[in-house]
Amino acid sequence: MKLIQWLAALPALGMLVGPFFLNRVEPMVLGMPLLLAWLVGCTVATSAIMALIYLTDPANREPEEGP
């Protein structure tokens, strides 16, 4: 597996490991408890990382065969 594709594991790891360390109400981040803000950030990071993987994948740069 390519190194760039290992990035896909980071948001999942953040969602699974983060609650063990960030399960508290204070501090508030943008009006949300810390854990909720962390999970929202991991969700946004998932979209950004998947877009990065898609853009850097050489299979997506090949021209499509038309009929």
Secondary structure as the mmCIF struct_conf table of DSSP 4:
data_model
#
loop_
_struct_conf.conf_type_id
_struct_conf.id
_struct_conf.beg_label_comp_id
_struct_conf.beg_label_asym_id
_struct_conf.beg_label_seq_id
_struct_conf.end_label_comp_id
_struct_conf.end_label_asym_id
_struct_conf.end_label_seq_id
HELX_RH_3T_P HELX_RH_3T_P1 LEU A 3 ALA A 8
HELX_RH_AL_P HELX_RH_AL_P1 ALA A 9 LEU A 22
BEND BEND1 VAL A 25 VAL A 25
HELX_LH_PP_P HELX_LH_PP_P1 GLU A 26 GLU A 26
BEND BEND2 PRO A 27 PRO A 27
STRN STRN1 MET A 28 VAL A 29
TURN_TY1_P TURN_TY1_P1 LEU A 30 GLY A 31
STRN STRN2 MET A 32 PRO A 33
HELX_RH_AL_P HELX_RH_AL_P2 LEU A 34 THR A 56
HELX_RH_3T_P HELX_RH_3T_P2 PRO A 58 ASN A 60
TURN_TY1_P TURN_TY1_P2 ARG A 61 ARG A 61
BEND BEND3 GLU A 62 GLU A 62
HELX_LH_PP_P HELX_LH_PP_P2 PRO A 63 GLY A 66
#
